[in-house]
């Protein structure tokens, strides 16, 4: 990979040691006119970053390559203006690195930003980067080789994600194939193995649904249409698949969709779309630091919507893996007051419900 010098916004070769880089994806949903939007971003970020390197992603120059080059050349802050795909690509390069990530959500669903309480409003997001706190949040790891930040999935959603991406790009005829696959897909027997007992992974009020022999074991077998393993509360098309998941609890939230009919599953996902919450008694939710998903038949797997082969797959929470600019405690307090007044925090002009709260002194085992 070529390691060319970075060019500053003012022109000329510059050193990145201790500096900041803005990675912008002009293809993101809300990017608009590239040059005009970049000028606005520079102005909004100027209070904290007087010298800001601007790098735009292209077909030849990916976001992760830009981030990797910036880290090697000494950058201490990398700001991403784009959607979840661009944010994830950059974040993977910053795990366990002494670099702080800033997020300006300009995509369609912005699940990572929303999970952190960063609104889909460019001015507010830039103010958080300039005036907010920087905190350590968790990441997920699959098979000790690839990080994920929203969720991993096994089963129906992994089978449908490629078609969903094609539909998003305008290939509308794929909708019928999407619908046919949904109707024909059958639930699979899956084995979930935790790094703790099933009883410890389950909420206390749900333990009575399982026999004592299962509760004392560290694994169980069930039939499920899909199993979602979430690092944060949102993934996919803004689905609140694991509304109790937190990005700083050192655990993964495992949601097993068992005994759902196709009609019930569609109704459930419609009900949790755009971050709305709905509890289903057929949804089993577990919490653990590590989980292994195995299947008795071919079972596709995805990480943040990207295909990742088939089960078995080992998934693990990586605590305090990534440093990110997040809303300050004062802004979180304002968010709580807004919720008490019934303000719709999912709209772009308001901060979404923060998932990052005051960090515990130590993470408790599962």
C-alpha positions in Angstrom: 0.0 0.0 0.0 1.3 3.4 -0.9 2.0 5.7 2.0 1.8 9.2 0.5 1.9 12.4 2.5 -1.3 14.0 3.7 -2.3 17.3 2.1 -3.8 19.9 4.4 -7.0 21.8 3.8 -4.8 24.9 3.2 -2.6 23.0 0.7 0.8 21.6 0.9 2.4 18.6 2.7 1.8 18.5 6.5 2.8 16.4 9.5 0.0 14.5 11.2 1.7 14.1 14.6 -0.9 14.9 17.2 -3.2 16.4 14.5 -6.7 15.7 13.3 -8.0 14.2 10.0 -11.5 14.4 8.6 -12.6 11.4 6.5 -15.6 12.3 4.4 -17.8 9.9 2.4 -19.5 12.0 -0.3 -21.7 9.0 -1.1 -23.4 9.1 2.3 -27.1 9.8 2.2 -27.1 13.4 3.6 -23.7 14.5 2.1 -25.2 16.9 -0.5 -22.9 19.1 -2.5 -19.4 17.9 -1.5 -17.4 21.1 -1.6 -20.1 23.2 0.1 -20.6 20.6 2.8 -16.8 20.2 3.5 -16.5 24.0 3.9 -19.4 23.9 6.4 -17.8 21.1 8.4 -14.4 22.9 8.5 -16.1 26.0 9.9 -18.1 24.0 12.5 -15.0 22.1 13.7 -12.7 25.2 13.6 -13.1 26.0 17.4 -11.2 22.8 18.3 -9.2 22.0 15.2 -7.5 25.0 13.6 -5.6 22.7 11.3 -7.7 19.9 9.9 -6.6 17.5 7.2 -9.4 16.6 4.7 -9.5 13.3 3.0 -12.4 12.1 0.8 -13.0 8.4 0.1 -13.0 7.2 -3.5 -13.3 3.9 -5.2 -9.5 3.6 -5.1 -9.0 5.2 -1.6 -11.1 3.5 1.1 -12.0 4.9 4.5 -10.0 2.2 6.3 -6.9 2.8 4.2 -7.1 6.6 4.9 -7.5 5.8 8.7 -4.7 3.3 8.7 -2.3 5.8 7.0 -3.4 8.6 9.4 -2.7 6.4 12.4 0.8 5.5 11.1 1.6 9.1 10.5 0.7 10.1 14.1 -2.9 11.5 14.0 -4.5 11.7 17.4 -8.1 12.4 16.3 -9.9 11.0 13.2 -13.4 12.4 12.4 -15.7 10.5 10.1 -18.5 12.2 8.1 -20.6 9.4 6.7 -22.8 6.5 7.4 -22.4 3.4 9.5 -20.3 1.6 6.8 -17.7 4.4 6.7 -17.8 4.7 10.5 -17.2 1.0 11.0 -14.4 0.9 8.5 -12.5 3.6 10.3 -13.3 2.3 13.8 -11.8 -1.1 13.0 -8.5 0.7 12.3 -8.6 2.5 15.7 -9.4 -0.3 18.1 -6.8 -0.3 20.9 -5.0 2.7 19.3 -4.3 6.0 21.1 -6.6 7.8 18.6 -10.1 9.4 19.3 -12.9 8.9 16.9 -15.4 11.6 16.1 -18.6 10.8 14.3 -20.7 13.2 12.1 -23.6 10.9 11.1 -24.5 11.6 7.4 -25.9 8.1 6.5 -29.4 6.7 6.2 -29.8 5.1 9.7 -26.7 6.0 11.7 -27.0 3.2 14.1 -23.6 3.6 15.8 -24.1 7.4 16.3 -27.6 6.9 17.6 -26.4 4.2 20.1 -24.0 6.8 21.4 -26.5 9.6 21.7 -25.0 11.6 18.7 -27.9 13.1 16.7 -28.3 13.2 12.9 -27.7 16.9 12.9 -24.4 18.1 11.5 -24.1 21.2 13.7 -24.9 19.4 17.0 -22.6 16.5 16.1 -19.7 18.9 15.4 -20.4 20.6 18.7 -20.2 17.3 20.5 -16.8 16.7 18.9 -15.6 20.2 19.9 -17.1 20.4 23.4 -18.2 16.9 24.5 -16.4 14.1 26.4 -14.2 11.3 25.0 -15.0 7.9 26.3 -14.0 4.3 25.9 -16.7 2.0 24.4 -16.8 -1.7 23.6 -16.5 -3.5 20.3 -17.4 -7.0 19.2 -14.9 -9.5 17.8 -15.7 -12.5 15.6 -13.4 -15.6 15.5 -10.5 -13.5 16.9 -10.2 -11.8 13.4 -12.8 -9.1 12.7 -14.4 -6.4 14.8 -18.0 -5.3 14.6 -19.8 -2.4 16.3 -23.5 -2.8 15.7 -24.4 -6.5 15.6 -23.6 -9.9 14.3 -26.4 -12.1 13.1 -27.0 -15.7 12.1 -29.9 -17.0 10.2 -32.6 -15.2 8.2 -31.1 -11.7 8.5 -27.7 -12.8 7.3 -29.4 -14.6 4.4 -31.4 -11.4 3.5 -28.8 -8.7 4.0 -27.2 -9.0 0.5 -30.6 -8.6 -1.1 -31.4 -5.7 1.2 -28.2 -3.9 0.1 -29.2 -4.3 -3.5 -32.6 -3.0 -2.9 -31.1 0.1 -1.1 -29.2 0.8 -4.3 -32.4 0.9 -6.4 -32.6 -2.7 -7.7 -36.3 -2.8 -6.8 -37.0 -6.1 -8.5 -35.1 -7.8 -5.8 -38.0 -7.1 -3.4 -39.9 -10.1 -4.8 -36.9 -12.3 -4.3 -36.5 -10.9 -0.8 -40.1 -11.7 0.0 -39.9 -15.2 -1.4 -36.8 -16.0 0.6 -38.4 -14.7 3.7 -41.5 -16.9 3.2 -39.5 -20.0 2.4 -36.8 -19.7 5.1 -37.2 -22.2 7.9 -36.1 -22.0 11.5 -32.9 -23.9 12.3 -31.7 -25.7 15.3 -28.9 -23.7 16.8 -26.7 -24.2 19.8 -25.7 -21.3 21.9 -22.6 -21.7 24.2 -21.8 -19.0 26.7 -18.8 -18.3 28.9 -21.1 -18.6 31.9 -24.2 -20.6 32.9 -27.4 -20.1 31.0 -29.0 -18.9 34.3 -26.4 -16.2 34.6 -26.9 -15.1 31.0 -30.7 -14.9 31.4 -32.7 -12.1 33.1 -33.9 -13.4 36.4 -37.6 -13.2 35.5 -37.1 -15.4 32.4 -35.3 -18.3 34.1 -38.4 -20.1 35.1 -39.0 -20.9 31.4 -36.1 -23.3 31.3 -35.5 -26.6 33.1 -32.9 -26.7 35.9 -30.6 -28.9 33.8 -30.4 -26.2 31.1 -30.0 -23.3 33.6 -27.0 -25.0 35.2 -25.3 -25.7 31.8 -23.4 -23.2 29.7 -25.2 -24.1 26.5 -28.7 -24.8 25.1 -30.2 -25.8 21.8 -33.3 -24.1 20.3 -35.0 -23.6 17.0 -34.7 -20.0 15.8 -35.3 -18.0 12.6 -32.4 -15.8 13.5 -30.0 -15.0 16.3 -28.8 -11.4 16.7 -25.7 -10.7 18.8 -25.7 -7.0 19.5 -22.9 -4.7 20.7 -25.3 -1.7 20.8 -29.1 -1.3 20.7 -29.6 -0.6 17.0 -28.6 -2.2 13.7 -29.8 -2.7 10.1 -32.6 -0.4 9.1 -32.6 1.4 12.5 -34.1 -1.7 14.3 -34.0 -1.6 18.1 -33.1 -5.3 18.0 -31.6 -5.2 21.5 -32.9 -2.0 23.3 -31.2 -2.9 26.5 -27.7 -3.3 25.0 -25.1 -0.8 26.1 -21.8 0.1 24.4 -19.9 0.2 27.7 -21.1 -2.8 29.7 -18.4 -5.3 28.6 -21.0 -7.7 27.2 -22.9 -8.8 24.1 -26.7 -9.0 24.0 -27.9 -12.2 22.3 -31.5 -12.1 21.0 -32.9 -15.4 19.8 -36.0 -15.2 17.7 -37.6 -18.6 18.5 -41.1 -19.8 17.6 -41.9 -16.8 15.5 -44.1 -17.3 12.5 -43.1 -15.3 9.4 -46.1 -13.0 10.0 -45.1 -12.4 13.6 -41.5 -11.8 12.7 -42.4 -9.2 10.1 -44.8 -7.5 12.6 -42.1 -7.5 15.2 -39.5 -5.9 13.0 -41.9 -3.3 11.8 -42.7 -2.5 15.4 -39.0 -2.0 16.3 -38.1 -0.1 13.2 -36.7 3.4 13.6 -35.7 2.6 17.1 -39.2 1.9 18.5 -39.3 -0.7 21.3 -41.5 -3.7 21.6 -41.0 -6.7 23.8 -42.1 -10.1 22.5 -42.5 -13.0 24.8 -41.2 -15.3 22.0 -37.9 -13.3 22.0 -35.2 -14.8 24.3 -32.5 -12.3 25.4 -29.2 -13.3 26.9 -26.2 -11.3 28.0 -22.6 -12.7 28.1 -19.0 -11.7 27.4 -18.6 -14.6 24.9 -21.0 -16.7 22.9 -20.5 -19.4 20.2 -23.2 -20.1 17.7 -23.3 -23.5 16.1 -25.9 -25.1 13.8 -26.8 -28.5 12.6 -27.3 -27.2 9.0 -25.8 -24.4 6.9 -26.4 -21.2 8.7 -25.2 -17.9 7.2 -23.5 -15.2 9.4 -23.1 -11.5 9.0 -21.1 -8.8 10.9 -22.7 -5.3 10.7 -24.5 -6.4 7.5 -21.4 -7.8 5.8 -21.4 -11.6 5.1 -19.0 -13.5 7.3 -19.3 -17.1 6.1 -21.4 -19.7 8.0 -21.7 -20.9 11.6 -20.0 -21.9 13.8 -18.8 -18.5 14.8 -17.3 -17.3 18.1 -18.3 -13.8 19.2 -16.7 -11.9 22.0 -17.1 -8.4 23.6 -13.9 -6.4 23.7 -14.4 -3.9 26.6 -13.1 -0.3 26.3 -11.8 -0.9 22.9 -12.4 2.4 21.2 -12.2 6.0 22.3 -15.0 8.2 20.9 -16.2 11.8 21.3 -19.6 11.5 22.9 -22.1 14.0 24.4 -21.1 15.5 27.7 -22.9 14.7 31.0 -24.9 17.9 30.8 -26.2 17.0 27.3 -27.2 13.5 28.7 -29.0 15.2 31.5 -30.9 17.4 28.9 -31.7 14.2 27.0 -33.3 12.7 30.2 -35.3 15.9 30.7 -36.5 15.8 27.1 -37.7 12.2 27.5 -39.6 13.2 30.7 -41.4 15.9 28.6 -42.2 13.4 25.8 -39.9 15.0 23.2 -39.2 12.7 20.2 -35.5 12.1 20.6 -35.2 10.1 17.4 -35.7 13.2 15.2 -32.6 14.8 13.7 -33.0 18.0 15.7 -32.8 16.2 19.1 -30.2 14.0 20.7 -31.1 10.3 20.7 -31.2 8.5 24.0 -27.6 8.0 25.0 -26.4 4.4 25.5 -23.1 5.5 27.0 -23.5 6.4 30.7 -21.1 6.9 33.6 -18.6 4.1 33.4 -18.4 1.4 36.1 -15.2 1.1 38.1 -14.9 -2.4 36.8 -16.9 -4.7 34.6 -18.6 -7.6 36.4 -18.3 -11.1 34.9 -21.3 -12.7 33.2 
